[in-house]
Amino acid sequence: MAGIVAIYSHGTESNKAVVYLLAHAMRMLQHRGKAHWKMMVGNGSAGAEGSLPSDDAILKLAHREKLHGVCGLGYLSKRSPPFSSMNTVQAAFDGFFVDTERLHLHPYVGTAKDSDSLYKIYHIFTTLLKKNPERAAEFLDRHLRGNLVIKLGDEIYAYRDSTGFKPLVTAVRRDGMLSIIASENSLRTSLDLEFADVKPGQLVMASRDEGLQVIATSPGAKLMMDPFEFIRESNVVATLGGKSIYSIRKDIGRAQADFLSLDLKVSDLDSAYAEPDYTRPMTLGFSLAYRSHFRSFEVGEGVIKDRYDDSDNMIDFSELDSKNKLLTTGRSLKFVMQPLVQGKKIATVQGTIQTSATARETIYYLRNAGARRIDVIVSYVPTVDGRQVGLYTHNRDLIANKYVGEVSSINELNLNIAKELGADNVYYNSPSVLARGIGVPEHSLWFPEWVRFLDYK
């Protein structure tokens, strides 16, 4: 997906301070995307492929590109800009657009008729905004699933769609001289600000004279959050609904362990090891719950962090390229603690299975270490649509996509994927069990239609 942050200085701080604060906030959100970044301040913008450069490099770039102004917009993505108009307008979005096929017929499309979807939406929204902010918010809600932030001169507008698909937060410094809009509240750990959620359906404006305010609200709709936020997207220090993402991820693991133990009767695992590193909370929750049912189960870590070069700015843009580069150097990508694995029945906890490259790699190393049996526990539901994990993955590349319409239960899908991976068993999470772990009703989470109605039999 993407990371978005907007900074507005209402005081006398220098333009340099605005750029510095924007860069600092973007760095805190960099886990949301390392393939492309863009910074928009004043009338200028700067960006590049890869990870965010150092503060010194950014300040030099800001001076060269004349990034001067009282407000700025920062954007981080896991892929290159999907719309060419992102290179010309000062806008950033996190999510995806829907029902765009007939936008060219909209009465306010004007000169944007032959442009890409983002520019059509940008043009129609800004036209409606001048006439009626409520109508502008209603228009966005028809076509946006996620968040859209737009900079118009010295004003910033941010909209969170009425389903609450992606998180969006705001904060104002105690003296009222600094306003922030961001993708998540993990920024509170370094900026010492109190963040509040933008409610689903709210259109927020930050301006010099009015500060930060809600200027319109779309008619209410049922909550429809992106479950991938809870699996990987949000930083572990972020909170949602007053509960930390870390604890939610532990609960996802607990719920899955209870389901496997009590419903599927999987009762003979020796240990479960995380796919380094982001599945550690899920694995800890899984292990503690599984051990409460079977005391012989050992809680621990047996697969050590893959040795990615985190300075590689292509790591999120093309994971395969990074892996191939490391493989050609002769360096192992994972270190398996053989005494903890040899002759044992091991579960490897994967956050998702997308193209399957990561899962296959882990299975390979566990086999070489002498594992007697390898079960793959997937914290997420089957990934069959690129929108489930970010816009950077093509549906045809997802290993589970070929089974859409071909299997009628998760049990059948598990068997087919296990054969493809070379695992003894695969256990995907189901929408109902995932919702139980997150602690929300299943209907409050967004899934592709085929996945929503797929369950264990």
KEVEX-890505 format. One line per 5 residues: number of its first residue (from 1); their letters; for each residue x, z, y of C-alpha. Coordinates in steps of 0.25 Angstrom, whole numbers, always signed. Each point is the difference from the previous one (the first is absolute). Example, Ala and Ser with C-alpha at 12.3 -4.5 7.8 and 13.67 -1.06 7.14 Angstrom:
1	as	+49:+31:-18 ~ +6:-2:+14
This chain:
1	magiv	+0:+0:+0 ~ +6:+3:+14 ~ +3:+11:+10 ~ -5:+0:+14 ~ +4:+9:+12
6	aiysh	-4:-1:+14 ~ +7:+9:+11 ~ -6:+2:+14 ~ +8:+7:+11 ~ -10:+5:+11
11	gtesn	+12:+7:+8 ~ +13:-3:+6 ~ +8:-2:-12 ~ +9:-12:+0 ~ -3:-13:-7
16	kavvy	+12:+3:-9 ~ -7:+13:-4 ~ -12:-8:-5 ~ +9:-10:-8 ~ +7:+12:-6
21	llaha	-12:+8:-4 ~ -7:-13:-6 ~ +13:-2:-8 ~ +0:+14:-5 ~ -14:+0:-4
26	mrmlq	+1:-14:-7 ~ +12:+6:-8 ~ -9:+11:-5 ~ -10:-10:-5 ~ +11:-9:-6
31	hrgka	-5:+3:-14 ~ -12:-8:+3 ~ +9:-13:+1 ~ +14:-4:+1 ~ -2:-16:-1
36	hwkmm	-3:-2:+15 ~ -1:+7:+13 ~ -5:-3:+14 ~ +0:+8:+13 ~ -9:-4:+12
41	vgngs	+3:+7:+13 ~ -5:-6:+14 ~ +0:-15:-1 ~ +11:-1:-10 ~ +2:+2:-15
46	agaeg	+11:+0:-10 ~ +0:+0:-15 ~ +7:-4:-12 ~ +0:-1:-15 ~ +5:+12:-8
51	slpsd	+1:+15:+4 ~ -1:+6:+13 ~ +14:+0:+7 ~ +7:+12:+6 ~ -4:+6:+13
56	dailk	+12:-5:+7 ~ -3:-14:-5 ~ -15:+1:+4 ~ +4:+5:+14 ~ +9:-12:+2
61	lahre	-10:-9:-5 ~ -11:+6:+9 ~ +10:-2:+12 ~ +3:-15:-4 ~ -15:-3:-2
66	klhgv	-5:+7:+12 ~ -9:+10:-8 ~ -5:+8:+12 ~ -13:+7:+2 ~ -8:+12:-1
71	cglgy	-5:-3:-14 ~ +4:-6:-12 ~ -5:-5:-14 ~ +9:+1:-13 ~ -3:-7:-13
76	lskrs	+6:+1:-14 ~ -4:-9:-11 ~ +4:-2:-15 ~ +0:-15:+2 ~ +2:-11:+11
81	ppfss	-12:-1:+10 ~ -12:-6:-8 ~ -5:-7:+13 ~ +8:-8:+9 ~ -7:+5:+12
86	mntvq	+7:+14:-2 ~ +12:-7:+6 ~ -8:-2:+13 ~ -10:+11:+2 ~ +3:+15:+2
91	aafdg	-8:+4:-12 ~ +2:+7:-14 ~ -9:+3:-11 ~ +0:+8:-13 ~ -10:-5:-11
96	ffvdt	-7:-14:-1 ~ -10:-8:+6 ~ -13:-4:-7 ~ -11:-11:+3 ~ +9:-8:+9
101	erlhl	-5:-14:-6 ~ -10:-2:+11 ~ +7:+6:+12 ~ +2:-14:+6 ~ -15:+0:+3
106	hpyvg	+0:+13:+8 ~ -6:-2:+14 ~ +12:+7:+6 ~ +11:-7:-8 ~ +3:-10:+11
111	takds	+14:-6:+0 ~ +4:+8:-12 ~ -9:-9:-9 ~ +12:-6:-7 ~ +9:+12:-1
116	dslyk	+3:+10:-11 ~ -10:+11:-4 ~ +8:+11:+7 ~ +0:-8:+13 ~ -15:-3:-1
121	iyhif	-3:+14:-2 ~ +9:+4:+11 ~ -6:-10:+10 ~ -15:+4:-3 ~ +3:+15:+0
126	ttllk	+7:-1:+14 ~ -11:-9:+5 ~ -11:+10:-5 ~ +8:+12:+5 ~ -1:-4:+15
131	knper	-15:-2:-2 ~ -4:+12:-10 ~ +9:+9:-7 ~ -11:+4:-10 ~ -2:-15:-4
136	aaefl	+15:-2:-1 ~ +1:+12:-10 ~ -11:-6:-8 ~ +6:-13:-1 ~ +13:+6:-5
141	drhlr	-7:+8:-10 ~ -6:-13:-6 ~ +13:-6:-3 ~ +11:+11:-1 ~ +3:+9:-11
146	gnlvi	+11:+9:+5 ~ +5:+2:+14 ~ +3:-9:+12 ~ +8:+4:+12 ~ +1:-9:+12
151	klgde	+8:+1:+13 ~ -6:-7:+12 ~ +9:+2:+12 ~ +1:+15:+2 ~ -11:+3:-9
156	iyayr	+0:+3:-15 ~ -13:-2:-9 ~ +0:+5:-14 ~ -12:-1:-10 ~ -2:+6:-13
161	dstgf	-11:-7:-8 ~ -12:+8:-4 ~ +3:+2:-15 ~ +13:+7:+4 ~ +8:-9:-9
166	kplvt	+13:+4:+6 ~ +4:+13:+7 ~ +2:+0:+15 ~ +4:+12:+9 ~ +2:+3:+15
171	avrrd	+7:+11:+7 ~ +2:+4:+15 ~ +11:+9:+5 ~ -4:+13:+6 ~ +3:-4:+14
176	gmlsi	-8:-13:-2 ~ +12:-9:+3 ~ +2:-6:-13 ~ -10:-7:-10 ~ +2:-5:-14
181	iasen	-8:-8:-10 ~ +6:-1:-14 ~ -3:-4:-14 ~ +2:+14:-5 ~ +2:+14:+5
186	slrts	+14:+2:-7 ~ +6:-2:+14 ~ -4:+14:+3 ~ +12:+5:-7 ~ +9:-5:+10
191	ldlef	-8:-2:+13 ~ -6:+14:+1 ~ -14:-6:+3 ~ -14:+4:-6 ~ -6:-13:-6
196	advkp	-15:-2:-2 ~ -6:-11:-8 ~ -7:-12:+6 ~ -14:+0:-6 ~ -4:-12:-8
201	gqlvm	-7:-10:+10 ~ +7:+5:+13 ~ +6:-9:+10 ~ +11:+8:+7 ~ +7:-4:+14
206	asrde	+12:+5:+6 ~ +2:-3:+15 ~ +8:+6:+12 ~ -12:+5:+7 ~ -9:+5:-11
211	glqvi	+10:+4:-10 ~ -5:+0:-15 ~ -15:-2:-2 ~ -10:-5:-10 ~ -7:-11:+7
216	atspg	-10:-5:-11 ~ -4:+4:-14 ~ -6:-10:-10 ~ -13:+4:-8 ~ +3:+9:-11
221	aklmm	+4:-5:-14 ~ +4:+6:-13 ~ +14:+4:-1 ~ +9:-10:-8 ~ +14:+5:+0
226	dpfef	+12:-8:-6 ~ +5:+8:-12 ~ +14:-5:+1 ~ +2:+9:+12 ~ -1:+12:-10
231	iresn	+9:-7:-11 ~ +11:-5:+9 ~ -2:-5:+14 ~ -1:+13:+8 ~ +12:+9:+2
236	vvatl	+0:+13:-9 ~ +0:+9:+13 ~ -13:-7:+5 ~ -13:+7:-1 ~ -14:-6:-3
241	ggksi	-12:+9:+2 ~ +8:+12:+2 ~ +8:-2:-14 ~ +14:-5:-1 ~ +2:-13:-7
246	ysirk	+10:+7:-9 ~ -10:+9:-6 ~ -10:-11:-1 ~ +10:-8:-8 ~ +2:+12:-9
251	digra	-15:+1:-2 ~ +0:-15:-4 ~ +10:+4:-11 ~ -8:+12:-4 ~ -13:-8:-1
256	qadfl	+6:-11:-9 ~ +7:+11:-9 ~ -14:+6:-2 ~ -6:-13:-3 ~ +11:-4:-10
261	sldlk	+0:+13:-7 ~ -15:+3:-1 ~ -7:-14:+0 ~ +11:-9:-6 ~ +6:+11:-9
266	vsdld	+14:-4:+3 ~ +6:+13:-5 ~ +14:-2:-5 ~ +9:-4:+12 ~ +13:+7:+1
271	sayae	+3:-2:+15 ~ -4:-9:+12 ~ +10:-5:+10 ~ -3:-6:+13 ~ +4:-14:+4
276	pdytr	+10:+4:+11 ~ -4:+4:+11 ~ -14:+0:+6 ~ -7:+3:-13 ~ +6:+14:-1
281	pmtlg	-12:+7:+5 ~ -9:-7:-9 ~ +9:+3:-12 ~ +1:+15:+4 ~ -15:+1:+0
286	fslay	-1:-7:-13 ~ +11:+8:-7 ~ -6:+13:+5 ~ -14:-3:-5 ~ +4:-7:-13
291	rshfr	+9:+13:-3 ~ -12:+9:+2 ~ -7:-8:-12 ~ +13:-1:-8 ~ +10:+11:+1
296	sfevg	+11:-8:-7 ~ +0:-11:+11 ~ +13:+1:+9 ~ -1:-1:+15 ~ +13:-6:+6
301	egvik	+7:-12:+5 ~ +6:-10:-9 ~ +1:-13:+8 ~ +9:+1:+12 ~ -2:-8:+13
306	drydd	+3:-15:+0 ~ +12:-3:+7 ~ -6:-9:+11 ~ +8:-3:+12 ~ -9:+5:+11
311	sdnmi	+7:-7:+10 ~ -4:-13:-6 ~ -11:-5:+10 ~ -6:-9:-11 ~ -4:+12:-9
316	dfsel	-15:-1:+3 ~ +0:-15:+4 ~ +5:-4:-14 ~ +3:+11:-10 ~ +4:-10:-10
321	dsknk	+11:-5:+9 ~ +5:+14:+2 ~ +0:+3:-15 ~ +7:-13:-4 ~ +11:+3:+10
326	llttg	+2:+13:-6 ~ +0:-5:-14 ~ +11:-10:+3 ~ +9:+11:+5 ~ -1:+7:-14
331	rslkf	-6:+12:+6 ~ -12:+7:-8 ~ -13:+1:+7 ~ -4:+13:-7 ~ +7:+11:-7
336	vmqpl	-8:+6:-12 ~ +4:+13:-5 ~ +2:-3:-14 ~ -1:+14:-6 ~ -14:+2:+6
341	vqgkk	-5:-14:-5 ~ +7:-3:-14 ~ -10:+1:-11 ~ -12:+5:+9 ~ -13:-5:+4
346	iatvq	+1:-3:+15 ~ -10:-3:+11 ~ +6:-8:+11 ~ -9:+2:+13 ~ -2:-13:+8
351	gtiqt	-7:+1:+13 ~ -5:-15:-2 ~ +3:-11:-9 ~ +0:-13:+9 ~ +9:-11:-5
356	satar	+5:+10:-11 ~ +15:-2:+3 ~ +2:+15:+3 ~ -7:+5:-12 ~ +7:-10:-10
361	etiyy	+13:+5:+6 ~ -3:+14:-3 ~ -5:-3:-14 ~ +13:-7:-2 ~ +9:+12:+4
366	lrnag	-9:+10:-8 ~ +1:-9:-12 ~ +15:+0:+1 ~ +1:+15:+1 ~ -7:+1:-13
371	arrid	-15:+4:+4 ~ -8:+0:-13 ~ -13:-4:+8 ~ -3:-4:+14 ~ -13:+1:+7
376	vivsy	-2:-5:+14 ~ -9:+9:+8 ~ -5:-8:+13 ~ -5:+9:+11 ~ -7:-12:+7
381	vptvd	-12:-9:-5 ~ +4:-14:-6 ~ +6:-8:+12 ~ -7:-14:-1 ~ -1:-3:+15
386	grqvg	+11:+0:+10 ~ -8:+7:+10 ~ +1:+13:-9 ~ +14:+2:+3 ~ +3:-8:+13
391	lythn	-1:-15:+4 ~ +14:-3:-5 ~ -4:-2:-15 ~ -6:-13:-5 ~ -12:+2:-10
396	rdlia	+6:-9:-10 ~ +13:+8:-1 ~ -8:+13:-4 ~ +1:+2:-15 ~ -14:+6:-1
401	nkyvg	-6:-12:+8 ~ -1:-9:-12 ~ -10:+9:-7 ~ -10:+0:+11 ~ -13:-4:-7
406	evssi	+7:+0:-14 ~ -1:+15:-3 ~ -12:+9:+1 ~ +7:+14:+0 ~ +13:+7:+4
411	nelnl	+3:+2:-14 ~ +1:-15:-3 ~ +8:-2:+12 ~ +10:+11:-4 ~ +2:-6:-13
416	niake	+3:-14:+6 ~ +10:+6:+10 ~ +7:+8:-10 ~ +3:-12:-8 ~ +5:-7:+12
421	lgadn	+9:+11:+5 ~ +5:+4:-14 ~ -5:+14:+1 ~ -7:+8:-11 ~ -12:+3:+9
426	vyyns	-4:-2:+14 ~ -11:+9:+7 ~ -5:-5:+14 ~ -7:+9:+8 ~ -15:-2:+2
431	psvla	-8:+0:+14 ~ -8:+12:-4 ~ +13:+8:-5 ~ +8:-4:+13 ~ -12:+4:+9
436	rgigv	+0:+13:-7 ~ +15:+2:+2 ~ -1:-3:+15 ~ -12:+9:+1 ~ -10:-11:+6
441	pehsl	-13:-7:-6 ~ +4:-12:-7 ~ -9:-8:+10 ~ +9:+4:+11 ~ +12:-8:-5
446	wfpew	+1:-15:+1 ~ +3:-8:-13 ~ -1:-15:-3 ~ -14:-2:-7 ~ +6:-3:-14
451	vrfld	+8:+13:+1 ~ -11:+9:+5 ~ -9:-3:-12 ~ +12:+1:-10 ~ +0:+13:-8
456	yk	+4:+6:-13 ~ -10:-2:-11
